[in-house]
Amino acid sequence: MKKNPPITGLVSAMFATLATSAWADINDVRANLSKLHVPEGFHVEVYAEVPGARQMALGTNGNVYVGTRGSKVYAVVDKNKDHKADQVVTILDDLSVGNGVAMVDGHLYVAEQHRITRYAAPDFDLTLPFKAMREIIYDKLPDKAHHGWRYLAAGPDNKLYVTLGAPCNICDPVGIEASIIRMNADGSQVETFAKGVRNSVGMDFQPGTNTLFFTDNGVDLLGADVPHDELNAALKAGLHFGFPYYAGGDARDPNWKNKTPPADVTKPVAEFQAHTANLGFKFYTGKQFPAEYQGNAVIAQHGSWNRKVPVGYQLVRVTFDAQHQVKETKPFIDGWLSAEGEVWGRPNDVLQLPDGSLLVSDDYNGVIYRVSYDGKTHRVATTGAAAPTASEANTLSGFVMPESVFATPEGVTYISEIGEFGKLGDGKITRIAADGTRTTLADGLNDPKGLDLFDGQLYVADMDRVVRIDANSGAQTVIAAASAFPQKPVFLNDIEIDGLGNVYVSDSGDDHGNGAGIFKIAPDGKLTQVLKAKAGIKRPNGLLMDGPDRLLVADFGTGKLFSVQIGGKKSNVTLLNQGFGGADGLVRDANGLLYVSDWAGGNVWQLTEPKATPQRIIQGYQSAADISLSADGKSLLIPDMKAGTLHTVPIH
């Protein structure tokens, strides 16, 4: 009986196939650019054709040096500075996995599988005999093929940092395996800077702190959604980041659970969907992109290689607060993966050009893209069609800070209007009849936000109280005054009602999550707290029943999606997904697809199930608030709070 080949053999065979296959036709690549989902004002174009393009480094004269997982390193030349390559020069062709490249003091450094070499003054003359000029500065890297593609970074201390992946899926590393080492530019004073790093292929230093950040990819073969990939921060030398005791995030491999990890393992600062393969990234310091991109980390997700349903294949943004701590993760540019699971590109590394645009390498197509911003509007694409924007969708205007919407099967739509934020008594509920006629159902409210309908009665989260409004007469009854809550409500936000008539209301608390929680109001009026502040959800917002005694909860403070089991003595909180910005509304359609709105970013995502990779289907709103379904279930109703509009966007 023939045995299956070992995993190392499979990996080697896969890379050999990639190395000998033809790269994509450049015209096909350019045609596919229209499939990308790009924020308004941004543009993506092909900068250069570079077979197997991997890590990139910028020379002193604007040349871009490009490593590969093969034998070559290229120089990309833009002589006339029109942001399109004029020439691609092969400067080295005898390397062993020449993936890593870096520039230090005018010298090009190349990290191969087994060594690090230096080449003098390539910007001076690309025709120099670089092979003859080669200086080997370090030749003691583990010469093993599994995770043998090294990544280089030049630090603010003028030292070289080198990632050394573990030569396995999961195993006990030997020597300097599964680490990041650093050394002087001449190869001296080599030290292990970070330990317990399974497979990092991306590093950069945060502006303002000079802290080394690096991506790390989790263990394979533990499941479709386990473990998460990571972004880590090494505040000092000598920290341990968990591998192999942790497979990724806080997940443990079943075969390694009996091994005791170090007591001081450093946890990730951000986590990503398992198998998205987060590789190269850069902190954005340019001036071309809008101000909100300043200091963001833009990460290339190479995409999964063996997941049944592919994930990744996009650029993501990691944003930071004023204290340089991670605030949220969100998609930046996606579309290299279609909704049908077809892949046509694999982002690999990110490099900033002097003009503030970004280069993105794609080793699948053998190209480098340029991402630029000019603020001009252009088509917003979704899978197979143009995404509806505020001007294209069926739009109603004239609302004053509309927050939440609910449509009945009879075609009547109810909208909560906050009025002037924080002003008491100017909020209202507007009723839109099936023929489009608008009337005020109830007024005199404070800051009405989330609403739901049960047994002919509307339930409204009105700042610090819950109000029941008869859907026909508009008669109002306060069913939970501020005094009924265990602590004074801060920011009552969303309402969800189960089939028994239990009303759940979220309190998002203040900007730091103080006072946050989720409360239950039973049909007999009894109020209990089912989730307290500091229970793992910073600012609970959108609520959606997900079976008996289970809620899906959108976290406005972190952009994450959680599941909360609420039936037992203690509510259990499970992280399901993330990257939704100011996560606001949740709704599920008749086909089981889940939708999440982002109030802060003006986006709406679609998920096949809560843990699936989000697909951004709508963008361009000022503030996509608490979404709902239309009466026929075929469209999303999206209040744009800041714009004062309500949009009906077909989803089927």
C-alpha positions as MATLAB code, in Angstrom:
seq = 'MKKNPPITGLVSAMFATLATSAWADINDVRANLSKLHVPEGFHVEVYAEVPGARQMALGTNGNVYVGTRGSKVYAVVDKNKDHKADQVVTILDDLSVGNGVAMVDGHLYVAEQHRITRYAAPDFDLTLPFKAMREIIYDKLPDKAHHGWRYLAAGPDNKLYVTLGAPCNICDPVGIEASIIRMNADGSQVETFAKGVRNSVGMDFQPGTNTLFFTDNGVDLLGADVPHDELNAALKAGLHFGFPYYAGGDARDPNWKNKTPPADVTKPVAEFQAHTANLGFKFYTGKQFPAEYQGNAVIAQHGSWNRKVPVGYQLVRVTFDAQHQVKETKPFIDGWLSAEGEVWGRPNDVLQLPDGSLLVSDDYNGVIYRVSYDGKTHRVATTGAAAPTASEANTLSGFVMPESVFATPEGVTYISEIGEFGKLGDGKITRIAADGTRTTLADGLNDPKGLDLFDGQLYVADMDRVVRIDANSGAQTVIAAASAFPQKPVFLNDIEIDGLGNVYVSDSGDDHGNGAGIFKIAPDGKLTQVLKAKAGIKRPNGLLMDGPDRLLVADFGTGKLFSVQIGGKKSNVTLLNQGFGGADGLVRDANGLLYVSDWAGGNVWQLTEPKATPQRIIQGYQSAADISLSADGKSLLIPDMKAGTLHTVPIH';
ca = [
       0.000    0.000    0.000;
       1.425    3.376   -1.014;
       1.794    5.791    1.870;
       0.887    9.436    1.665;
       3.928   11.679    1.137;
       5.083   13.678    4.173;
       3.837   17.235    4.429;
       7.281   18.611    3.645;
       7.210   16.748    0.370;
       3.819   18.150   -0.468;
       4.964   21.675    0.275;
       8.134   21.267   -1.771;
       6.163   19.879   -4.683;
       3.712   22.771   -4.511;
       6.498   25.348   -4.602;
       8.228   23.519   -7.437;
       5.007   23.693   -9.426;
       4.710   27.406   -8.731;
       8.310   28.006   -9.734;
       7.902   26.380  -13.139;
       4.408   27.579  -14.026;
       3.731   30.485  -16.356;
       2.737   33.754  -14.736;
      -0.597   35.365  -15.548;
      -1.016   37.280  -18.778;
      -0.681   40.947  -17.909;
      -3.760   41.905  -19.907;
      -5.818   39.388  -17.917;
      -4.502   40.889  -14.693;
      -5.396   44.420  -15.791;
      -8.875   43.246  -16.797;
      -9.355   41.665  -13.378;
      -8.566   44.897  -11.540;
     -12.198   45.911  -12.012;
     -13.137   43.060   -9.651;
     -11.372   44.704   -6.727;
     -13.409   46.471   -4.053;
     -11.564   49.755   -3.590;
     -12.557   52.647   -1.260;
     -13.747   55.845   -2.902;
     -10.906   57.939   -4.287;
      -8.429   55.031   -4.393;
      -7.113   53.370   -7.541;
      -5.194   50.169   -8.261;
      -3.048   49.669  -11.347;
      -0.230   47.385  -12.454;
       3.153   48.930  -11.630;
       5.449   46.196  -12.965;
       5.605   42.587  -14.131;
       7.953   40.683  -11.803;
       7.743   36.873  -11.844;
       7.206   35.483   -8.355;
       7.360   38.917   -6.698;
       7.710   38.639   -2.926;
       9.399   41.036   -0.463;
      10.241   44.519   -1.765;
      12.807   47.120   -0.668;
      13.189   50.737   -1.785;
      16.551   51.991   -3.021;
      17.934   55.469   -2.530;
      17.079   56.533   -6.099;
      13.609   55.022   -6.231;
      14.576   51.601   -7.582;
      12.513   48.795   -6.080;
      14.341   45.550   -5.279;
      12.209   42.415   -5.300;
      12.942   39.007   -3.789;
      11.415   35.704   -4.852;
      11.053   32.198   -3.463;
      13.204   31.062   -6.364;
      16.760   31.860   -7.428;
      16.289   35.477   -8.547;
      16.247   39.010   -7.232;
      15.026   41.806   -9.502;
      15.462   45.567   -9.693;
      12.428   47.541  -10.904;
      13.313   50.905  -12.456;
      10.988   53.866  -12.995;
      13.296   56.298  -14.791;
      10.799   59.014  -15.664;
       8.969   58.770  -12.297;
       5.542   58.319  -13.859;
       4.819   55.552  -11.343;
       5.035   52.798  -13.926;
       8.064   50.556  -14.347;
      10.282   51.260  -17.355;
      12.615   48.326  -16.799;
      12.851   45.113  -14.759;
      16.434   43.899  -14.366;
      17.501   40.480  -13.078;
      20.475   41.278  -10.853;
      20.866   37.851   -9.189;
      19.885   34.414  -10.479;
      21.807   31.853   -8.384;
      20.105   32.128   -5.004;
      18.503   29.546   -2.748;
      15.079   31.017   -1.926;
      16.065   34.689   -2.187;
      12.888   35.931   -0.522;
      14.132   38.637    1.856;
      15.513   41.990    0.683;
      16.459   45.159    2.561;
      18.465   48.333    1.918;
      20.905   49.673    4.522;
      23.268   52.569    3.787;
      23.028   52.011    0.038;
      23.770   48.296    0.267;
      21.303   45.606   -0.774;
      20.922   42.719    1.679;
      19.366   39.425    0.599;
      18.158   36.725    3.002;
      18.309   33.273    1.454;
      17.198   30.057    3.087;
      20.638   29.396    4.561;
      22.485   32.729    4.628;
      22.450   36.519    4.391;
      24.492   38.266    1.726;
      25.308   41.902    0.945;
      25.773   43.704   -2.406;
      27.326   47.150   -2.624;
      25.776   50.146   -4.382;
      23.184   48.610   -6.720;
      21.572   52.045   -7.160;
      24.860   53.265   -8.634;
      24.924   50.743  -11.489;
      22.622   47.781  -12.078;
      25.113   46.213  -14.479;
      27.731   45.636  -11.776;
      28.912   41.998  -11.375;
      26.899   41.403   -8.219;
      27.752   37.695   -7.959;
      31.450   38.526   -7.907;
      30.845   41.351   -5.400;
      28.842   39.142   -3.029;
      29.713   39.386    0.670;
      28.431   36.611    2.932;
      27.782   38.292    6.260;
      26.029   35.355    7.982;
      25.780   31.711    6.907;
      24.305   29.898    9.909;
      20.576   30.139    9.125;
      18.771   26.775    9.442;
      19.013   25.285    5.929;
      15.547   23.713    5.916;
      12.910   24.132    3.213;
       9.763   24.178    5.367;
       9.089   27.868    6.125;
      12.514   28.615    4.683;
      11.561   31.916    3.036;
      13.170   34.599    5.208;
      11.970   38.175    5.643;
      14.334   41.088    6.297;
      13.801   44.450    7.960;
      16.245   47.271    8.653;
      15.555   48.650   12.108;
      15.788   52.221   13.378;
      18.850   50.977   15.276;
      20.488   50.269   11.873;
      20.449   46.558   12.635;
      19.099   43.770   10.445;
      16.096   41.780   11.681;
      15.492   38.324   10.154;
      12.492   36.006   10.557;
      13.231   32.283   10.868;
      10.144   30.110   10.515;
       9.803   26.766   12.283;
      10.775   23.919    9.898;
       7.462   22.144   10.532;
       3.764   22.591   11.086;
       4.252   22.181   14.826;
       7.334   20.851   16.594;
       9.955   21.714   19.186;
      12.227   24.318   17.554;
      15.963   23.754   17.692;
      18.484   26.535   18.170;
      17.329   29.754   16.488;
      14.384   28.135   14.669;
      10.967   29.768   15.191;
      12.443   33.133   16.080;
      13.407   36.593   14.905;
      17.117   37.307   15.111;
      18.931   40.598   14.726;
      22.514   41.535   13.949;
      24.730   44.429   13.006;
      24.858   45.375    9.337;
      28.183   43.539    9.006;
      26.745   40.306   10.435;
      28.278   40.662   13.889;
      26.605   40.525   17.313;
      23.866   38.109   16.308;
      21.176   37.684   18.967;
      17.739   36.134   19.251;
      15.363   39.083   19.504;
      12.011   37.223   19.708;
      11.217   33.559   20.438;
       8.158   31.369   19.866;
       7.420   32.788   16.389;
       6.048   30.046   14.145;
       6.151   31.599   10.675;
       6.503   35.334   10.343;
       6.880   36.741    6.829;
       6.275   40.396    7.638;
       7.885   43.018    9.903;
       7.869   46.786   10.322;
       8.582   49.364   13.004;
       5.759   51.520   14.338;
       6.282   55.254   13.784;
       6.348   57.151   17.051;
       7.400   54.162   19.169;
       9.958   52.300   16.995;
       8.383   49.061   18.295;
       8.890   46.019   16.081;
       5.557   44.620   14.864;
       5.380   41.315   13.003;
       2.755   39.012   11.537;
       2.701   35.323   12.424;
       0.753   32.464   10.843;
      -0.917   29.826   12.995;
      -0.683   26.044   12.917;
      -2.433   24.172   10.093;
      -4.715   21.131   10.200;
      -6.628   22.044   13.370;
      -9.810   23.162   11.623;
     -11.219   25.794    9.293;
     -11.389   28.512   11.926;
      -8.645   27.534   14.367;
      -6.188   28.995   15.199;
      -6.220   32.710   14.443;
      -3.330   34.367   12.629;
      -1.587   37.104   14.579;
      -0.108   40.584   14.641;
       2.443   40.905   17.432;
       4.417   43.731   19.026;
       7.870   43.147   20.501;
       8.367   45.978   22.982;
      11.827   44.682   23.892;
      14.248   41.876   23.135;
      13.819   38.402   24.600;
      10.026   38.066   24.608;
       8.371   34.699   23.900;
       5.310   34.674   21.605;
       3.940   31.229   22.372;
       4.835   28.713   19.658;
       4.647   25.698   19.881;
       2.722   25.839   23.168;
       0.117   28.003   21.482;
      -0.890   27.161   17.918;
      -2.008   30.735   17.285;
      -3.849   33.232   19.454;
      -4.844   31.368   22.618;
      -5.552   28.050   20.812;
      -3.647   24.920   21.835;
      -2.837   21.937   19.625;
      -4.409   18.824   21.260;
      -1.038   17.066   21.137;
       0.662   19.949   22.948;
      -1.848   20.758   25.668;
       0.111   18.801   28.270;
       3.238   20.897   27.718;
       3.546   23.897   30.002;
       4.170   27.184   28.177;
       6.446   29.861   29.589;
       4.749   31.978   32.229;
       5.445   35.207   30.375;
       4.104   34.466   26.870;
       3.343   37.719   25.027;
      -0.145   37.714   23.511;
      -0.986   39.086   20.037;
      -2.098   42.700   19.732;
      -4.527   41.715   16.952;
      -5.883   38.455   15.585;
      -7.180   37.532   12.142;
      -9.356   34.814   10.617;
      -7.528   31.485   10.658;
      -5.557   30.651    7.496;
      -5.775   34.114    5.939;
      -1.945   34.042    5.863;
      -1.002   37.567    6.896;
       2.415   38.316    5.382;
       4.160   41.598    4.555;
       2.910   44.946    5.804;
       3.883   48.568    6.263;
       2.920   51.329    8.647;
       1.581   54.131    6.488;
       3.498   57.405    6.966;
       2.763   59.089    3.623;
       0.663   62.174    2.938;
      -1.199   61.017   -0.188;
      -3.902   58.951    1.553;
      -6.590   60.582    3.736;
      -5.586   61.553    7.272;
      -7.337   58.568    8.864;
      -4.801   56.259    7.179;
      -1.875   57.884    9.007;
      -0.152   55.316   11.213;
      -2.303   52.428    9.959;
      -0.652   49.089    9.303;
      -1.611   47.846    5.833;
      -1.236   44.047    5.743;
      -1.201   41.714    2.738;
      -3.268   38.582    3.347;
      -1.831   35.950    1.024;
      -4.864   33.691    1.490;
      -5.490   30.116    2.594;
      -3.877   27.196    0.769;
      -5.900   24.203    2.029;
      -9.099   25.557    3.555;
     -12.238   24.137    1.918;
     -13.762   27.610    1.730;
     -10.900   30.005    0.846;
     -10.268   33.050    3.028;
      -7.942   36.041    2.848;
      -6.644   37.302   -0.514;
      -7.009   40.963    0.452;
      -5.392   43.978    2.065;
      -6.474   44.823    5.592;
      -5.948   47.915    7.725;
      -5.067   47.881   11.399;
      -5.824   51.218   13.048;
      -4.351   52.523   16.295;
      -5.465   54.939   18.992;
      -3.580   57.970   20.319;
      -1.619   55.701   22.672;
      -0.413   53.615   19.688;
      -2.559   50.645   20.764;
      -4.544   48.571   18.256;
      -8.026   49.989   17.821;
      -9.550   47.818   15.093;
      -8.898   45.795   11.953;
     -10.882   46.267    8.781;
     -10.720   45.362    5.078;
      -8.940   47.887    2.881;
      -8.987   46.346   -0.606;
     -10.475   42.960   -1.402;
     -11.770   41.115   -4.462;
      -8.823   38.878   -5.362;
     -11.181   36.183   -4.033;
     -14.688   36.054   -5.510;
     -17.835   35.191   -3.590;
     -17.794   31.855   -5.431;
     -14.376   31.041   -3.996;
     -12.396   31.704   -7.178;
      -8.919   33.147   -6.611;
      -7.139   35.314   -9.171;
      -4.438   37.011   -7.087;
      -2.411   36.687   -3.867;
      -1.130   39.872   -2.174;
       2.240   39.255   -0.572;
       4.134   42.359    0.568;
       3.550   46.111    0.930;
       6.004   48.949    0.254;
       5.489   52.723    0.489;
       6.843   54.909   -2.298;
       8.134   58.462   -1.676;
       4.944   59.988   -3.137;
       2.826   58.229   -0.505;
       1.371   55.546   -2.778;
       1.745   51.869   -1.903;
       3.164   48.981   -3.894;
       1.726   45.506   -3.350;
       3.481   42.403   -4.661;
       1.518   39.408   -5.989;
       3.565   36.252   -6.443;
       0.607   34.379   -7.948;
       0.281   36.716  -10.935;
       3.911   37.803  -10.992;
       3.066   41.505  -10.757;
       3.382   44.511   -8.483;
       0.333   46.753   -8.053;
       0.370   50.436   -7.189;
      -2.365   51.741   -4.866;
      -2.867   55.503   -5.100;
      -5.392   58.082   -3.927;
      -6.632   61.217   -5.685;
     -10.018   61.667   -4.023;
     -11.922   61.312   -7.288;
     -15.021   59.146   -7.295;
     -15.199   55.949   -9.274;
     -17.271   52.806   -9.466;
     -17.572   50.830   -6.256;
     -17.537   47.148   -7.112;
     -19.068   44.129   -5.427;
     -19.122   40.557   -6.570;
     -20.228   40.575  -10.177;
     -21.795   44.039  -10.102;
     -21.458   47.618   -9.002;
     -22.171   48.117   -5.305;
     -25.081   50.395   -4.542;
     -23.970   53.783   -3.274;
     -25.986   56.480   -1.577;
     -26.770   58.129   -4.897;
     -27.627   54.942   -6.794;
     -29.835   53.129   -4.301;
     -33.526   53.757   -3.684;
     -33.074   56.620   -1.231;
     -35.393   58.540    1.078;
     -34.106   61.754    2.621;
     -35.178   64.387    5.116;
     -34.668   62.403    8.323;
     -32.912   63.862   11.362;
     -30.227   61.393   12.440;
     -32.082   58.161   11.583;
     -30.688   55.292   13.649;
     -32.841   52.168   13.432;
     -35.441   50.808   11.031;
     -37.997   47.997   11.049;
     -40.301   46.839    8.215;
     -43.449   44.801    8.789;
     -44.700   42.071    6.414;
     -47.494   44.488    5.434;
     -44.938   46.912    4.032;
     -45.066   49.489    6.833;
     -41.659   50.826    7.874;
     -40.789   52.426   11.205;
     -37.691   54.630   11.662;
     -36.216   56.047   14.860;
     -34.928   59.617   14.483;
     -32.614   60.866   17.216;
     -32.941   64.555   16.374;
     -30.202   66.683   17.892;
     -27.911   64.268   19.700;
     -28.170   64.677   23.482;
     -31.128   67.047   23.301;
     -34.124   65.781   25.238;
     -37.607   65.640   23.761;
     -36.845   66.098   20.035;
     -36.607   62.422   19.083;
     -39.395   60.625   17.251;
     -40.559   57.494   15.462;
     -41.593   58.017   11.843;
     -44.062   55.672   10.141;
     -43.834   55.147    6.367;
     -46.913   53.462    4.899;
     -46.727   50.985    2.031;
     -47.654   53.802   -0.385;
     -44.775   55.961    0.868;
     -46.819   58.308    3.020;
     -44.888   59.553    6.062;
     -46.431   60.351    9.448;
     -45.063   60.797   12.955;
     -46.118   57.812   15.058;
     -44.588   59.064   18.305;
     -42.617   62.144   19.328;
     -41.277   63.688   22.512;
     -38.590   60.999   22.768;
     -35.035   61.760   23.826;
     -32.454   59.899   21.700;
     -34.357   56.888   20.294;
     -32.048   54.308   18.745;
     -32.663   50.561   18.425;
     -36.211   49.385   17.869;
     -38.031   46.075   17.405;
     -41.662   45.021   16.915;
     -43.506   42.357   18.931;
     -47.245   41.658   19.023;
     -48.159   45.002   17.451;
     -45.965   46.985   19.832;
     -42.715   48.809   19.051;
     -39.961   48.661   21.647;
     -37.445   51.498   21.583;
     -34.110   52.046   23.360;
     -34.469   55.728   24.258;
     -31.127   56.886   25.695;
     -31.583   55.734   29.330;
     -34.974   54.022   29.237;
     -36.975   51.501   27.203;
     -40.274   52.691   25.764;
     -43.139   50.596   24.310;
     -45.155   52.301   21.575;
     -48.415   51.028   20.128;
     -47.756   50.613   16.390;
     -51.226   51.912   15.503;
     -52.086   54.631   18.021;
     -48.588   55.748   19.003;
     -49.432   55.526   22.702;
     -46.235   55.368   24.776;
     -45.444   53.370   27.906;
     -42.101   53.372   29.718;
     -41.453   49.711   30.556;
     -37.986   50.257   32.035;
     -37.085   53.640   33.471;
     -33.491   54.574   34.255;
     -34.109   53.747   37.903;
     -34.995   50.146   37.025;
     -31.471   49.352   35.862;
     -28.821   48.130   38.332;
     -26.704   51.143   37.401;
     -27.666   54.306   35.574;
     -27.863   53.545   31.832;
     -25.230   55.342   29.774;
     -26.037   54.689   26.110;
     -28.913   52.274   25.517;
     -28.474   51.215   21.934;
     -30.152   48.185   20.352;
     -33.285   46.139   21.032;
     -33.919   42.452   20.268;
     -36.991   40.436   21.276;
     -37.198   36.645   21.420;
     -40.246   34.504   20.671;
     -41.366   34.555   24.297;
     -41.477   38.336   24.448;
     -38.267   38.813   26.409;
     -36.741   42.165   25.475;
     -32.951   42.416   25.300;
     -31.340   45.852   25.237;
     -27.663   46.733   24.887;
     -25.940   49.571   26.716;
     -22.770   50.617   24.871;
     -21.471   52.566   27.858;
     -19.114   55.499   27.433;
     -16.234   55.757   24.952;
     -14.148   53.420   27.110;
     -16.931   50.885   27.712;
     -17.618   51.998   31.272;
     -21.192   51.154   32.212;
     -21.656   48.804   29.248;
     -23.847   45.722   29.457;
     -26.821   43.769   28.108;
     -30.131   43.647   29.961;
     -33.230   41.462   29.777;
     -36.738   42.701   30.415;
     -39.151   39.788   30.949;
     -42.817   40.021   29.879;
     -43.733   40.570   33.534;
     -41.436   43.617   33.633;
     -38.620   42.039   35.658;
     -35.243   43.494   34.577;
     -32.012   41.544   34.935;
     -28.479   42.072   33.656;
     -27.291   39.208   31.455;
     -23.890   40.659   30.520;
     -21.827   43.017   32.613;
     -19.127   45.481   31.637;
     -15.629   44.008   31.356;
     -17.109   40.624   30.341;
     -15.133   40.596   27.097;
     -17.281   42.911   24.967;
     -16.150   46.523   25.180;
     -19.230   48.357   23.823;
     -22.122   45.991   22.973;
     -24.322   47.384   20.229;
     -26.245   45.312   17.653;
     -28.155   42.305   18.991;
     -29.556   39.340   17.058;
     -31.130   36.151   18.418;
     -29.126   33.124   17.291;
     -31.244   30.311   18.671;
     -32.699   29.822   22.150;
     -30.773   31.690   24.839;
     -28.043   32.827   22.454;
     -27.329   36.299   21.098;
     -25.013   37.546   18.415;
     -23.529   40.831   19.639;
     -21.742   43.503   17.597;
     -19.056   45.367   19.544;
     -19.105   49.029   18.584;
     -15.858   49.623   20.473;
     -13.672   46.984   18.808;
     -15.449   46.040   15.577;
     -15.762   42.432   16.710;
     -18.645   39.964   16.536;
     -19.408   37.785   19.562;
     -21.758   34.985   20.543;
     -23.230   35.225   24.047;
     -24.879   32.215   25.692;
     -27.400   33.773   28.056;
     -29.394   30.817   29.397;
     -27.153   29.668   32.240;
     -26.097   31.179   35.519;
     -23.185   32.877   33.772;
     -23.182   34.311   30.254;
     -20.464   32.734   28.108;
     -18.834   35.028   25.558;
     -17.191   33.655   22.393;
     -15.353   35.724   19.776;
     -16.568   34.816   16.283;
     -15.202   37.451   13.920;
     -13.726   40.931   13.714;
     -12.837   43.828   11.459;
     -16.236   45.563   11.334;
     -15.120   49.050   12.379;
     -17.849   50.680   14.446;
     -19.950   47.501   14.402;
     -23.598   48.516   14.626;
     -26.506   46.580   13.113;
     -27.017   42.840   12.651;
     -29.604   41.102   10.496;
     -29.977   37.677    8.886;
     -31.904   37.051    5.667;
     -34.110   34.101    4.654;
     -31.117   32.297    3.147;
     -29.215   32.419    6.422;
     -26.743   35.082    5.278;
     -25.643   37.447    8.015;
     -25.150   41.184    7.502;
     -23.124   43.547    9.701;
     -23.099   47.333    9.362;
     -20.187   49.620   10.260;
     -21.399   52.961   11.567;
     -17.914   54.498   11.572;
     -16.783   53.314    8.132;
     -20.083   53.397    6.245;
     -19.757   49.748    5.163;
     -21.969   46.671    5.191;
     -20.528   43.143    5.211;
     -22.125   39.841    4.252;
     -21.144   36.534    5.891;
     -22.274   33.042    4.964;
     -22.075   32.235    8.681;
     -20.755   34.166   11.686;
     -17.185   32.796   11.452;
     -16.906   33.116    7.669;
     -14.663   35.639    5.964;
     -16.674   38.880    5.646;
     -17.392   40.115    2.124;
     -17.896   43.873    1.949;
     -20.930   44.345   -0.281;
     -21.734   48.005    0.360;
     -19.561   51.030    1.062;
     -19.575   54.779    0.718;
     -22.116   55.818    3.367;
     -21.328   58.431    5.977;
     -22.568   56.247    8.844;
     -24.344   52.945    8.175;
     -26.456   52.551   11.311;
     -28.830   49.790   12.506;
     -29.774   47.823    9.380;
     -32.854   45.695    8.776;
     -34.603   43.757    6.005;
     -37.275   45.124    3.709;
     -40.796   43.750    3.916;
     -40.174   41.245    1.110;
     -36.774   40.216    2.502;
     -35.029   40.997   -0.768;
     -33.321   44.244    0.239;
     -31.412   45.787    3.096;
     -32.750   48.922    4.744;
     -29.801   51.105    5.725;
     -30.209   54.308    7.717;
     -27.330   56.721    7.074;
     -27.456   58.689   10.286;
     -25.149   61.549    9.370;
     -26.636   61.975    5.888;
     -30.223   61.847    7.162;
     -31.190   59.241    4.565;
     -32.680   55.748    4.354;
     -31.488   53.429    1.579;
     -33.128   50.321    0.167;
     -30.418   48.133   -1.358;
     -31.268   44.857   -3.163;
     -29.336   41.843   -1.905;
     -30.932   39.090   -4.016;
];
